[in-house]
Amino acid sequence: MMDRQDIDKIALRLVSLVPPGVAQAHQDLRTNFQDVLAQGLRRLDLVTREEFEVQSQVLARTRAKVDELERRVAELEATVAARAGQ
């Protein structure tokens, strides 16, 4: 997730786009940009890279278990079908 330093960098870039004639407003704009960006990011439902990686690993393990169970069920169904056909 973005930290305060990243937000500051974005706010500085936005402030640099403001015409020089309103230089006295730069600090106010910077503060406002930082606040708006921080509030917007807090509203997003974001997870950290670490949380994402953990959930990816859980999903991979779950998928492997499902694949194994599907294989076992297919074997059991084949065994039952073979016995019923005798």
N, C-alpha and C positions, 0 to 999 in steps of 0.2 A: 504494500500500500504506500501511497505517497506520504512522506514525512513533511514536517514544517519547512525544511530547507527546500524541498522540491516546490512547495507552494510559494515560498518566497521568490524563487527563480522565475516561476510563471508570472507572479505579480509584477516583478521587475520588468519582464518582457512586455507585459501589457502597458505598464507605465511609460516605457520607452516609446510606445506608439502615440502617446499623447503629444499634441503640438507644443513646441517650446513656449508659446505665448501663455500657457497656463502652468508654467513651471512651479508656481507657488502651490498649486493644487497637487503636485506629484506625490507628496507624502500622504495626503488624505486619500488620494486615489489608490496608492499602494496598499494602505491599510484596508481600504474597502475591498479591493480585489482579493487580498489575502483572506479576509473574513468570508466573502462570498464563496471563494474556492474551497475553503475549509468546511463551510457548512454544506456545500454541495457534495463533497466527498464523504462527509459523515452520513449523509442520507443514502448513499449507495450501499448496497449489500455486498461488501467486498470481503475477501478472505486473504490472509497472508499467503505467500508462496509456500511456506512450510505447511500450513493447513491444507493447501491444495495438494501438495505432494503426498501427505499422509492419506488423504481421502482417495487419491489416485491409486495408492498401494492397496488400500482396503478394497477398492473396486476391482483391481486386478486379481486379488486373492479370491474375492467372491465370484468373479467370472470363471476362474479356474475350478472352483468347487462346483459351480453350476455345470460346467462342461463335463466334469468327471461324473456327476450325478446323472446327467443326460446319457452318457456312455453306458453307465451301469444299468439304467432303466432299459435302454435299448437291448443290452445283453439279456436281461431278465425276460423281456418281452419275447426275444428270439427263442429263449429256452422254453418258455411256456408255449409258444406257438409250435415248436418242434415236438413237444410232448403231446400236445393236443392232436397233432397230425399223425401220431403213431397208431 
